[in-house]
Amino acid sequence: MQKFTLFLLLLAFSQLLYANPMTIQAEDFDQMSGIEFENSGTTIGYFDNGDWLSYTNIDFDHDFKSIAFRLAKASFGGTVEVRIDGLNGQLIGTLEPTATPSWFDYQDQSIAIEEIEGMHDIYLIAKGTQGVCNLDYFTLTQETVYVPNWVLVWADEFNGNDVDETYWKKFFDGNPHNNELQFYTPREENIVVSDGTLKLIARKETYTGQGPYMDEPVTREYTSGKIETQGKIVFQYGKIEARMKLPRGKGTWPAFWMLGENLFVEGWPRCGEIDIMEHGQDFDNLGAAIHTQAYNHTIGTQITGTYQINDYDTDFHTYGVVWNENELIFNVDGNTYFSVKKGDIGSTVEEWPFDQPFWIILNHAVGGAWGGTPDDSLYPHTVEVDWVRVYEDQQLTNTTKLGDQDEISIFPNPARDKIQIEWEGSPSNYQVKVTALDGAVMMDERLSLDRSSLNVSALPTGAYFLSIFDGNNFMGTYKFVKE
């Protein structure tokens, strides 16, 4: 009897151990195609499009919810499909590896997987590009992967005829910074909103003026445009993005960046600076950076990242940052290429001044430290901005709540064709009005329990307000983007 009890205890203990995270070394595959080894056979390298690995008889009866991959990647693009029981078997998760500092700098990246039961073979299949990633090992875990629920909270789609000065102010300043050559003016020659985009135009022209920040008039040989939300609207944390097309040629230095709200109290760089996108004379490389009191320009303390791209002047691309209490994550078209963690650089205000509101800046500088000597034959040069959008992570629900009316949800946002409206205990019919940001009524329709979706496919691309009325009762307004 005692031996049997001991056996049961040992069996229970072994099952408890097995229920803990299960780590599998990447090189311990049972079958593979196209795989090469690195680091004396301890890691998988050159995991390219079409290559695959398989691992047999994995017991999933332990509530596995995620896989943490230990990987390295010094490029962009590609995915790893996680399938079971065959190359065309059930897809239970997809890894989109983000860049690490080098092919030998391994970091953990986790994905959620579909919960399944029983014994299965795991297949890891590289898709999309050469150099999807290098793999060291992966761990099946019971941890839930946190997935942000990004909800649009502010946007400017630049669909009007001028800059919306509710949110932006146009710069009028000829003071030199970073050895730049331009005089920023609010004139139509330098700042234009037309055909759904903002244009910041740099020109080769002699201009004399005295802006509000200047002690006396100055003359410059170039003019350009700059706008910012300082004094209008600020943001703290979220996903901040702009879709832009940039000029090519020596002398241009466009930027999309942010400054801390306490600039005029603490000064720069103590206020903090987040450079989401800068592009200078290193033509095929875009830059991101942070500036703080502790990390600023001094060799050895600069914190910067670069992204190689060659069609920035012919196509629009989305440049963005995901900003939270612990990290700044920079991306282009959703591809993460650079991040800065509070835990790595320090949490003092001199090291991490990013726990405060910041405002947004768009500008097109001429010359200077990054722009270089202008090629006058190429002017005028134009930076074109399709939109700027700011999202908050609202994790409470996978739909979006409308105002204070907890029973109302509308989704998706952004929307392409239809917006679904869900309203617990909704009346038999209600009125929905969609207006443009300038107040123009675009849609005014009555919905019902039988027809609870709104067809927005005919709306032009841009941001809109959606208001709901129950009879004469105003229920609230929500902002959405039509893609």
C-alpha positions, 0 to 999 in steps of 0.5 A, spaced: 500 500 500 505 504 501 509 503 495 502 504 491 501 511 494 509 513 493 508 511 486 501 515 485 505 521 488 511 520 483 506 520 478 503 526 480 509 530 481 512 528 474 505 530 471 506 537 474 513 538 472 511 536 465 505 541 465 510 546 466 513 550 460 516 545 455 522 547 451 525 544 445 531 546 442 531 548 435 536 543 432 533 537 436 528 536 430 526 529 427 525 531 420 527 538 416 528 541 409 533 546 407 536 547 414 543 549 416 546 549 423 550 555 426 554 556 433 557 549 432 550 546 431 547 549 437 542 554 433 538 553 426 541 559 421 539 561 414 531 559 415 529 561 409 522 561 405 520 554 404 525 551 409 521 547 415 522 543 421 518 538 425 518 535 432 514 529 433 509 526 439 508 533 443 503 532 448 498 538 448 494 536 454 497 541 458 493 548 456 499 551 452 497 557 450 503 560 447 510 559 444 516 563 446 521 563 440 528 564 442 531 568 435 535 572 432 534 577 426 537 582 422 533 584 417 525 584 415 519 580 413 517 573 413 513 569 417 514 562 421 507 558 420 506 553 426 502 547 424 500 540 427 501 533 423 503 536 416 506 541 412 499 543 410 496 541 417 492 545 422 495 552 423 495 554 430 499 560 430 504 565 426 510 568 428 512 574 425 519 575 427 521 582 429 528 585 428 534 584 433 540 588 433 544 582 429 543 575 427 547 573 433 543 577 438 538 572 440 531 575 444 525 572 446 518 573 441 512 570 443 506 568 440 499 566 442 497 559 439 490 555 438 489 551 444 489 543 442 489 537 445 492 530 444 499 528 441 501 532 435 507 533 431 509 540 430 511 543 424 515 550 423 515 553 416 518 559 414 515 563 409 516 569 405 523 571 404 530 569 405 533 570 412 526 569 416 530 568 422 535 564 426 532 559 431 535 557 438 529 554 441 522 555 443 518 554 449 511 551 449 507 555 455 501 556 459 502 564 459 497 568 455 500 573 450 498 580 451 495 582 445 494 590 444 487 592 442 488 599 438 483 603 438 483 610 434 483 616 439 485 622 434 487 622 427 488 628 421 487 625 414 488 632 411 482 631 407 480 639 407 483 645 404 488 647 409 491 645 416 486 644 421 489 649 426 484 646 432 490 641 432 496 644 429 500 651 428 504 653 423 511 655 424 514 662 422 521 661 424 528 663 421 532 661 427 538 656 425 538 649 428 543 643 427 546 648 422 539 648 418 538 653 412 531 654 411 526 659 414 520 656 416 514 660 413 506 659 414 505 661 407 501 657 401 508 656 398 511 652 403 504 649 407 499 646 402 493 641 404 490 638 397 487 632 394 487 629 401 495 630 403 499 635 407 505 638 403 511 641 406 514 644 400 522 646 401 524 652 396 530 655 393 528 662 394 531 668 398 526 670 404 527 675 409 522 675 415 522 675 423 518 670 426 515 670 434 521 666 436 526 671 433 530 677 436 531 680 429 529 679 422 534 674 418 535 672 411 535 665 408 536 662 402 531 657 403 524 656 405 520 650 408 514 648 412 513 645 419 507 644 423 506 641 430 501 640 435 504 644 441 499 648 445 493 644 441 493 637 443 498 632 446 499 624 447 502 620 452 503 612 450 499 609 444 501 607 437 503 614 433 503 613 426 504 617 419 503 615 412 508 619 408 512 620 402 519 623 402 523 627 397 530 624 394 536 628 394 541 632 397 539 637 402 533 634 404 531 632 412 524 631 413 522 628 420 516 626 424 517 627 431 515 628 438 517 633 444 516 633 451 510 637 454 515 640 459 520 643 454 519 650 456 520 648 464 526 643 463 529 645 457 532 640 451 534 635 452 531 634 459 524 634 456 525 628 452 525 627 444 522 621 440 524 621 433 519 617 429 522 618 422 528 622 420 531 621 413 537 625 411 543 624 405 544 617 407 539 616 401 536 609 403 536 609 410 531 612 415 533 613 422 529 613 429 532 616 435 531 618 442 534 624 446 534 625 453 539 628 458 543 622 459 543 620 452 544 625 447 549 626 441 555 624 445 559 618 442 557 612 446 551 614 449 547 616 442 541 611 442 539 610 434 536 605 429 536 605 422 531 602 417 533 600 409 528 602 404 529 604 397 522 607 395 521 612 400 520 617 394 515 613 390 511 610 395 507 612 401 510 608 407 507 608 414 512 610 420 510 609 427 512 608 434 509 604 439 510 607 446 508 604 453 510 605 460 516 601 459 518 601 452 519 605 445 518 600 439 519 603 432 517 600 426 516 601 418 509 598 415 508 594 421 516 592 421 519 593 428 526 595 427 528 598 433 526 598 440 528 602 447 527 599 454 526 603 460 529 597 464 535 597 459 537 605 459 534 607 466 528 610 469 530 616 472 528 623 469 535 624 466 534 617 462 527 616 461 523 622 461 517 619 457 512 618 462 509 625 460 505 627 455 508 629 448 506 633 442 507 631 435 511 635 429 512 634 422 517 638 418 522 639 412 528 641 414 534 643 409 541 642 409 544 641 416 547 635 420 543 630 416 541 633 410 547 635 407 549 640 402 543 641 398 543 640 390 539 646 388 537 643 381 532 639 385 528 644 388 522 645 390 522 638 394 516 636 397 514 631 403 507 629 403 503 626 409 497 622 407 495 622 415 497 622 422 493 617 427 494 616 434 491 609 437 490 607 445 490 600 447 483 599 450 484 592 452 478 591 456 474 588 450 475 586 443 470 591 440 470 598 441 465 601 446 462 608 445 462 613 450 459 612 456 454 607 453 457 600 456 452 596 452 454 599 445 460 597 441 462 598 434 467 595 430 472 594 426 476 600 426 479 602 421 473 600 417 473 598 410 466 596 408 461 595 414 461 598 421 457 593 425 453 596 431 452 592 437 447 594 442 445 590 448 437 591 449 437 596 443 431 599 441 427 597 435 430 602 431 435 608 432 438 614 428 446 613 425 449 620 423 456 620 420 460 627 419 466 629 416 471 632 421 469 639 418 462 637 420 459 636 413 454 630 414 456 624 410 451 619 412 444 619 416 440 613 416 436 609 420 438 602 423 434 597 427 435 590 430 434 587 423 439 591 420 445 593 425 451 594 420 452 601 416 455 600 409 461 605 409 464 603 402 462 609 399 465 614 403 472 617 401 478 614 405 479 618 411 476 620 419 469 621 421 465 622 427 459 617 428 453 619 432 447 615 435 440 617 437 435 613 440 429 617 438 431 624 441 436 622 446 443 623 444 447 616 445 454 619 444 459 620 438 465 615 436 471 617 431 472 612 426 477 611 420 475 609 413 480 605 409 
